Amino acid sequence: QSLCSRRGCCWSPLSDPNAPWCYFSSDHGYTVDGDLVTTQQGLQAALARLPSPSLFGQDIDNLLLTSQLQTPNRLRFKITDPNNQRYEVPHEHVGSFTDPAASNLNYKVEV
């Protein structure tokens, strides 16, 4: 409980053994900054860091959420730093996606 509080988290013991007792409040993390942008592949949203204690330090204040509605059953999303290019580990099964967004989705995206 002490460590949880020092991190600026919420502490709430629950009877459900699978539920976390220590968790971030809703004023941690990021919020959408501006309007969602529809792209050919999906959606983009600018994210702004909420003023809250840093867990690891060197937080990035502005991020970019990019989603690709690749198939009716597959959504790909990336969160990147729009101001600094960073190395991305290549993956043999995840190539670039240039197709238009899928339709008749079996999922719902909310940002």
Rosetta silent file (secondary structure, phi, psi, omega in degrees, C-alpha in Angstrom):
SEQUENCE: QSLCSRRGCCWSPLSDPNAPWCYFSSDHGYTVDGDLVTTQQGLQAALARLPSPSLFGQDIDNLLLTSQLQTPNRLRFKITDPNNQRYEVPHEHVGSFTDPAASNLNYKVEV
SCORE:     score description
SCORE:     0.000 S_00000001
   1 L     0.000  -40.805 -179.621    0.000    0.000    0.000 S_00000001
   2 H   -63.218  -46.445  179.129    2.842    2.385    0.842 S_00000001
   3 H   -62.232  -41.326  178.564    4.629    1.801   -2.476 S_00000001
   4 H   -59.120  -47.427 -179.283    1.350    2.260   -4.347 S_00000001
   5 H   -66.029  -38.202  179.091    0.731    5.596   -2.658 S_00000001
   6 H   -64.580  -29.071  177.807    4.306    6.799   -3.260 S_00000001
   7 L   -79.339   -7.597 -178.022    3.811    6.214   -6.994 S_00000001
   8 L    84.525   20.839 -178.811    0.694    8.407   -6.922 S_00000001
   9 L   -94.636  174.617  176.496   -1.624    5.479   -7.550 S_00000001
  10 E   -98.147  143.622  178.870   -4.940    4.529   -5.982 S_00000001
  11 E  -118.998  122.603 -179.125   -5.163    1.725   -3.398 S_00000001
  12 L  -149.555   93.220  178.145   -8.410   -0.206   -3.074 S_00000001
  13 L   -60.650  132.795 -178.298   -8.379   -3.756   -1.618 S_00000001
  14 L  -124.174  157.348  178.562  -11.037   -5.863   -3.320 S_00000001
  15 L   -76.653  -22.037  178.913  -12.518   -9.270   -2.624 S_00000001
  16 L   -76.331  115.706 -176.786  -11.907  -10.352   -6.245 S_00000001
  17 L   -68.358  -15.796 -179.760   -8.387  -11.923   -6.275 S_00000001
  18 L   -92.059   -7.989 -179.443   -8.002  -11.134  -10.000 S_00000001
  19 L   -90.365  138.124  179.553   -8.662   -7.398   -9.655 S_00000001
  20 L   -70.853  141.291  176.869   -5.695   -5.087   -9.056 S_00000001
  21 L   -89.146  -25.780 -179.741   -5.578   -3.326   -5.692 S_00000001
  22 E  -113.847  126.421 -176.770   -3.152   -0.667   -6.942 S_00000001
  23 E  -153.347  160.785  177.204   -4.096    1.249  -10.089 S_00000001
  24 L   -78.115  144.104  175.036   -3.732    4.614  -11.797 S_00000001
  25 L   -77.546  171.759 -177.934   -6.497    7.157  -11.370 S_00000001
  26 L   -71.523   -9.227  177.598   -8.250    8.650  -14.386 S_00000001
  27 L   -96.587   19.141  172.212   -6.062   11.778  -14.158 S_00000001
  28 L  -104.752  158.578  172.571   -2.923    9.795  -15.132 S_00000001
  29 L    93.530 -136.707 -172.589   -1.777    9.106  -18.651 S_00000001
  30 E  -131.249  159.511  174.948   -2.849   10.956  -21.771 S_00000001
  31 E  -131.091  155.346  177.753   -5.914   12.626  -23.215 S_00000001
  32 E   -68.633  130.225 -178.027   -6.934   13.269  -26.821 S_00000001
  33 L  -111.251   93.697 -178.163   -5.737   16.726  -27.823 S_00000001
  34 L   103.477 -163.146 -176.626   -7.994   18.008  -30.607 S_00000001
  35 L   -87.923  153.413  169.887  -10.155   16.143  -33.076 S_00000001
  36 L   -69.921  143.579  179.698   -9.758   12.596  -34.335 S_00000001
  37 E  -113.510  125.077  175.934   -8.468   12.515  -37.902 S_00000001
  38 E   -83.590  129.281  177.786   -9.803    9.936  -40.343 S_00000001
  39 L  -115.077  175.635  178.822   -7.105    8.516  -42.613 S_00000001
  40 L   -61.545  -33.268 -177.067   -7.246    6.111  -45.537 S_00000001
  41 L   -95.998  -16.861 -176.127   -6.273    3.247  -43.196 S_00000001
  42 E   169.211 -120.208 -176.579   -8.128    4.258  -40.003 S_00000001
  43 E  -135.090  155.596  171.505   -7.818    7.021  -37.411 S_00000001
  44 E  -132.804  146.117  176.712   -5.189    9.282  -35.884 S_00000001
  45 E  -143.205  133.889  171.697   -5.310   11.194  -32.619 S_00000001
  46 E   -79.766  136.510 -179.596   -2.879   13.594  -31.012 S_00000001
  47 E  -118.307  137.553  177.801   -2.375   12.727  -27.339 S_00000001
  48 E  -118.511  135.004 -179.245   -1.276   15.121  -24.596 S_00000001
  49 E   -69.723  132.732  175.739    0.184   13.948  -21.284 S_00000001
  50 L   -76.713  145.133  178.339   -1.904   14.792  -18.250 S_00000001
  51 L   -70.223  110.391 -178.368   -0.076   16.551  -15.413 S_00000001
  52 L  -158.566  164.531  178.828    0.632   13.745  -12.976 S_00000001
  53 L   -59.101  145.334  179.290    3.610   12.145  -11.248 S_00000001
  54 L   -86.712  134.054  179.796    6.025   10.376  -13.566 S_00000001
  55 L   -83.628  -41.778 -175.654    6.429    6.660  -13.002 S_00000001
  56 L  -116.693  -11.695 -177.658    9.637    6.118  -14.988 S_00000001
  57 L    85.996  166.186  179.258   10.806    9.664  -15.827 S_00000001
  58 L    52.698   42.315  178.330   11.546   11.292  -19.204 S_00000001
  59 L   -67.194  149.208  177.062    7.871   11.207  -20.200 S_00000001
  60 L   -95.916  124.718 -174.358    6.959   12.419  -23.667 S_00000001
  61 L   -72.467  -34.806 -177.608    4.379   15.207  -23.460 S_00000001
  62 E  -125.214  128.349  179.637    2.860   14.757  -26.931 S_00000001
  63 E  -125.382  167.293  176.110    2.238   11.445  -28.665 S_00000001
  64 E  -124.725  123.164  174.682    0.491   10.299  -31.829 S_00000001
  65 E   -96.894  122.595  178.126   -1.958    7.388  -31.837 S_00000001
  66 E  -120.845  127.643  177.931   -2.314    5.815  -35.271 S_00000001
  67 E  -118.957  146.319  175.955   -4.816    3.040  -35.928 S_00000001
  68 E  -125.222  122.057  177.257   -5.224    0.843  -38.973 S_00000001
  69 E   -88.527   80.891 -167.324   -8.469   -1.038  -39.531 S_00000001
  70 E   -73.248  -42.457  177.837   -6.642   -3.779  -41.408 S_00000001
  71 E  -143.702  170.969  176.175   -9.334   -6.461  -41.638 S_00000001
  72 L   -59.504  -18.693 -178.493  -12.807   -6.980  -40.150 S_00000001
  73 L  -116.192    3.253 -175.415  -11.056   -8.921  -37.352 S_00000001
  74 E  -136.666  123.710  173.984   -7.734   -7.078  -36.978 S_00000001
  75 E  -114.203  132.835  173.726   -6.928   -3.608  -35.678 S_00000001
  76 E  -115.743  132.732  174.678   -3.333   -2.395  -35.512 S_00000001
  77 E  -132.152  149.694  178.315   -2.427    0.623  -33.433 S_00000001
  78 E  -133.622  142.638  173.119    0.840    2.401  -32.766 S_00000001
  79 E  -117.506  119.964 -174.749    1.714    5.098  -30.290 S_00000001
  80 E  -131.231  164.934  173.383    4.697    7.149  -31.426 S_00000001
  81 L   -88.301  112.052 -176.300    6.549   10.348  -30.661 S_00000001
  82 L   -72.446  -12.891 -176.224    5.574   12.669  -33.549 S_00000001
  83 L   -99.702  -13.374 -178.457    8.572   14.949  -32.910 S_00000001
  84 L  -140.614  123.432  176.828   11.355   12.365  -32.805 S_00000001
  85 L   -75.678  135.743  179.899   11.862    9.363  -35.044 S_00000001
  86 L  -124.375  158.001  178.028   12.834    6.289  -33.058 S_00000001
  87 L   -67.441  134.684  174.548   14.103    2.902  -34.031 S_00000001
  88 L  -117.690  127.976 -179.325   11.385    0.295  -34.552 S_00000001
  89 L   -65.775  123.445  178.007   12.317   -3.337  -34.364 S_00000001
  90 L   -69.320  147.816  179.149   11.487   -4.952  -37.706 S_00000001
  91 E  -129.961  132.159 -174.550    9.214   -7.963  -37.598 S_00000001
  92 L   -64.342  -22.700 -177.188    9.104  -10.576  -40.329 S_00000001
  93 L  -106.734   -0.531 -179.869    5.302  -10.936  -40.165 S_00000001
  94 E  -119.461   98.177  179.272    4.315   -7.284  -39.739 S_00000001
  95 L   -98.918 -176.774  178.199    4.845   -5.355  -42.938 S_00000001
  96 L   -72.389  150.525 -177.977    3.640   -1.949  -44.005 S_00000001
  97 L  -118.042  118.579 -178.513   -0.081   -1.584  -44.574 S_00000001
  98 L  -121.157   -0.766 -179.903   -1.218    0.575  -47.479 S_00000001
  99 L   -71.709  160.583  174.086   -4.699   -0.808  -48.158 S_00000001
 100 L   -69.497  161.148  179.769   -7.801    1.232  -47.355 S_00000001
 101 L   -57.563  142.106  177.447   -9.533    0.658  -44.027 S_00000001
 102 L   -69.778  158.471  175.578  -11.610   -2.511  -43.833 S_00000001
 103 L  -117.435  177.664 -178.317  -15.386   -2.304  -43.623 S_00000001
 104 L    51.429   51.585 -176.237  -17.975   -4.461  -41.813 S_00000001
 105 L   -68.599  144.116  174.853  -15.783   -4.501  -38.711 S_00000001
 106 L   -96.266   19.644  178.386  -16.323   -7.088  -35.971 S_00000001
 107 L  -146.401  165.348  178.677  -15.014   -4.595  -33.413 S_00000001
 108 L  -124.507  132.881 -179.522  -15.675   -1.017  -32.353 S_00000001
 109 L  -105.263  124.873  175.390  -12.934    1.576  -31.912 S_00000001
 110 L  -125.752  132.754  177.855  -13.390    4.284  -29.286 S_00000001
 111 L  -119.024    0.000    0.000  -10.722    6.874  -28.504 S_00000001
